[in-house]
Amino acid sequence: MSRILTLQDVDFAIKGGSVFACGGGGWVEHGRELGTMAVTIGRPELVSMDEVADDAWIATAAAIGAPGGLTDWEMLGMDYVKAASLLQDALGDKLYGLIIGQNGMSSTLNAWLPSAVLGTKVIDAVGDIRAHPTGDMGSIGMANSTEQMIQTAVGGNRANHQYIELVTRGATAKVSPILRKASDMSGGFIASCRNPLRASYVRQHAALGGISKALSLGQAICTAEPAGGSAVVDAICKQTNGQILASGKVTANTLRYTDEAFDVGVIEIGSGANLVRIHVMNEHMAVENAQGDRLATYPDVITTLNMDGQPLSASKVLPGMEILVFHIEKSKLPLSSSVIDPSVYPHVEATLGIPLKEYALA
């Protein structure tokens, strides 16, 4: 059933979304700002796909860029509203609702402010249950489509004269890199609204219930917090059927910002035979042991936690820190059409220099 999202839900969305952020997915502060504004100035409504007519228009609200905080970015909440408004104008019809491209520290809340201002519904579905580096991975099967899609982007550092508004049309795979470049030119982080599709398609191809899963996880975390870090970690594992894959002291983090608006690098935990290596492209994409054996691979959830059970952005995982590596195997997750589409993997594999597709699609 539909329900109005509240200030308490903001906290749940951030805490649950931060686990699914997998080291990326935006920023906690940005998410709290978006959510608080949304539930204060309006009444964003969460709606399940069961309640949506087949012919309703649904688009994806997303943020594009590198979530490591390595650039001088600026994004205002109304940038998400403007992006949705531009898409609606270009479509020439009213949007019923917005899904999100992914869960994350702030991205779980990307559709809330447009809902509060424009009246679009927050659809309880996601392009990917966890965060990912490319728009194609959250495009619910449109990455290899030749169908003309509308994509918009809004935002940028105003003081540096980097503010951009962009409306594009074209096949998803051709247009997505344009928005990625716009993100880089705007300062490294930009709001987008893209790929309006009928609800009948979204129902078949999105990961349904993705926002509710983040909210439920966040609620479990909040309940466990008074009992301390161990209780929080236990609650995360129990709620998600996940496990702690590795633990130890961080020995290296080579994360760097690229001109494609990605944060790319490797995080190393431990040393010698106990070494664990995490490959990062905005998010944690794969984990290997010292022998090079693959322990986890996207679309598995791979999240770094501090010893209090708090998820860490990849750029905040610093040498000398004691951390945990949390893992949910993909068979325990709702998967969208995007993450089982072979065409979304070559770019990411080339950037990281490791195979992903053979593991992800196995």
Buried (B, 14 or more C-beta within 10 A) or exposed (E): EEEEBEEEBBBBBBBBBBBBBBBBBBBBEBBBBBBBBBBEEBEBBBBBBEBBEEEBBBBBBBBBBBBBBBBEBBBBBBBBBBBBBBBBEBEEEEBBBBBBBBBBBBBBBBBBBBBBBBBBBBBBBBBBBBBBBBBBBBBBBBBBBEEEBBBBBBBBBEEEEBBBBBBBEBBBBEBBBBBBBBBBBBBBBBBBBBBBBBBBBBBEBBBBBBBBBBBBBBBBBBEBBEEEBEBBBBBBBEBBEBEBBBBBEBBBBEBBBBEBBBBBBBBBBBEEEEBBBBBBBBBBBBBBBBEEEBBBBBBBBBBBBBBEBBBBBBBBBEEEBEBBBBBBBBEEBBBBBBBEBEBBBEBBBEBBEBEBBEBBEE
